[in-house]
């Protein structure tokens, strides 16, 4: 049957069906395929990680939370800030350690020098939490202030020490 021989009503119904099919395909894409995937930490199945993600803020550095897949992960600002719970806890290190509102964070200095990305990992907490901040390095501390409330629920077993603490 040729399209021209169809009645006006049949052509209208066919057009509506095609439009509905296209709309369903676009909606399916956004529902099932548009989520960013973040590699979870090896211990992301720790129940404390579910608590961390549940308490993670809706905004970090005024950037909205992204819709991401992966256990124990959250992201903001189209992935410019990523939180991964359940990463391997750090061994004692000489890397810079900062305490932000009672939570110790260690900066991966090598990565910061290599590509400018600020990767900070909690120290003395298990499971450990890693926060990655791309872009302006001076904003990493502000990002930690924003996510700290989510992390504080993990008990601190050890803390960063200054050189004077060891002598």
N, C-alpha and C positions, 0 to 999 in steps of 0.2 A: 504494500500500500504506500503510495506516495504522500508526502506531507501536505501537498497542495489539495489533495482530495479529502483531507480531514476537515471536519466541521470546525467552525470557529470555536465552539465549546471544547472540542477535543484538543485543539492547539493550545488553548488557554490552560487546560488541565495539564498537558504535557509540559508547558512552560513553568507552571507552578511546581511540578514534580522535580524538574531539573534544578530550579532555584532552591528548593528545599534540600535536595541532595547536596548541592554545593555548600549550603549553609551548615548542614550536618557534618560534612567533611571538615570545614574550617573549625567548627566547634570542637570536633573530636581532636583535632590537632592541638588546640589550646588546652583542652582538658587532659590529654594523655601524653603529649610529646613536648610541650613547651617548658616543662620543668627542667631546671638546671640539675645536673648530677654532680654531687660532691663525693669524693672517695671518703668513706668513713674510716675512722681510726680502727686499729685492730681489736680494741676492747669496747667498741661502741655499743655492744649489747649489754653493758653494765647498766643495771637499773638506775644508777645515779645519773647516767647520761640522759635518760628520758626526762628526769627532773630538770636537768640543766636546760634542755631544749624547751621544755614547757615554760620555764621561767625566763627564757631569752626575750629581750625586749623587741617591740615592734619596729623601733627605729634605733639605728646606731649612726652617730655622726650625722643626724638628720636624714639618713637614707632609709628607705622603707625595706622591710624584710622581704626577701625573695621567696618564691615557691620552689623549694629544692627537694630532691629525692636523696635518700641515704640516711641510715640510722645515725643518730647522734650528731647531726649537722644542722647548721643554720647559716644563712648568708643574707647580706644586705647590699643595696646599691649595685645590682646586676653583678654580684659576685666580687665586688671590690673589697668587701670585708667578709671573711669566712670564719666560722667557729666550728671546730671539730672536737667533740668530746670522745674520750676513749683512746687517745694517742698514748704511746709508750711514755711512762713517767721518766723524767730526766734523772740521770745520775748527777752527783756533784760536778760542778763545772766552774770554769773561770769566766764564762760569759757574763755580761752585764745582767744583774738581777735588780728589779725594781719592785717595791711594795706599793700596791695601789689599793687603798682602803682595806688593808688587812689581807690582801691576796698577793703572793709573790709570783712574779712573772719573769722569765728568763728570755732575753732576746737572742735569736740565732744571728750572731754577728757576721758570720761567714755569708749567710744568705743575704743579709742587708747590704754588705759590701759588693757582693756579686751582681745582684739584679735590682737592688733598691727596695725589695719587698720586705716588710717588717713582719717577721714570724715570731710570736711570743707564746711561750708555753708555761703553764702553771708549774710551780715548783713545790714539792712536798705534798701533793694531793694525788690520790689514786681513786678513780681514773684521772689522768691528766687531761687538760683542755688546751687546745692550740687555737690562737687567733691570728689570722693572716690579714694584713692591711696593705693594700696596694696604693700607690700614689704618694701623697704628702706624708713623709715620715714623721713630721711633727704632730700628726693627728693620731698616731698609734696609741699614745697615752690616753687621749680622750675616748678612743674606742674601748679601751680597757675599763675606763670608768663606767661606760654604758653597759658593758656585759658583766661586770663584777657581781652584781646581785644574783645572776644566774649561777655563778661559779661558787659563791660562798658556802653553799649547802654541802659541798664536798669537804669532809674533815681534813684539816691540815695536819700532817704527820711530822713534817720537818719544815724548817724555814731557811731562807737565804742567810748566809753569814758574811759579814764584812771581814776584811783582813784582821782588824783589831780584835774580832771575836775569837780568832783562832790562836792568838799569841798568849 
